[in-house]
Amino acid sequence: MYAAAVANWFGASAVKGNGYGNGNGMYGDQEDPTMTPKAMAVLQDVEQKIKDIKAPNGSKEAPATSCHDFKLHNKEKINRKNSKGMKIWIRTDPSAEVFEVVCEFGSKITWTCSHPQKYKIDTQRWAKAPLSKHTWFSDLSGGNGDEFKYDAKRVEINGLVGVSEIARQSIVFKCKNTNAYYSEGKPGSYSKAIKMRTFDEKVLTPAGSGPKKGMLRYDVDIKDDGCATGGRGKTTIDLKTRRLKTLPIIDIAVRDAGADNQEFGFELGPVCFGTRVD
């Protein structure tokens, strides 16, 4: 039956027998009167699955492998209104489950994005006493002890890594008298800069710090570092890498926190995996 379905879909005129028919005088594009209703249902199901693979429409029944794959087959469905936020269903591997993502269709790169389950951590005094060392948010009093979670599961993110070329994520660190990157407004001073744990359990450290084994570097433009001079502000950290398993960020460690007048919080942006437009 499966051989017949495959042959029928790809236009083969004969699937079995003497080379001109199926042995019963029937051809590949004709229904066999001896076939049971159950066999016919199986045949039609196989044909539909083959059709879905050849032309994914982003539904649960016909998922794409990525937003790039969806665009290749559905350009007529993309317009100015939905080009920055279209939701579709994908399956990165035939044996994997389908899951929902958000597509951003750029002129040079198509992005497949997954959002954090909790994107906003309120600005407050998370550390109840001055910190003597970098402390992960998941370990602080008030933290829930868990790493950041995203709509896509770990196995699904690994699938996106396998079909992508580049990854990006933005994080906004909000502060009150707490340094995020530069210490006390001094470029080149990073002793109180935050650290970030990557998806593959490495540590991102500020660019001015010599990374130890298992550590990577990140950088912040001084104009985006609003937490460098005290008071209330925010620091934007834009991460983009071809080392795809760096993202998403799953935890943040702070050093400059815990005094009575110090507070911090942050907003996690979606993690997006990109493929260049052909």
Protein Blocks (a to p, Z undefined) as FASTA:
>chain_A
ZZmmmmmmnopabfghjhpagonopafkbccfkbcfklmmmmmmmmmmmmmmmmcghiak
lccfbfklmmmmmmmmpcfklmnopccdddfbfkbccddddddddfkbccdddddfblbd
cdddfblbdcfbdcdfklpghiaoiacddfbdfklmmmmmmmccbdcdddddddehiafk
bgehighiaklgccdddfkopacddfklccdehiacddddfklmmklngpjddddddddd
fblmlpccfbdcdfbghiakbccdddddddddddddZZ
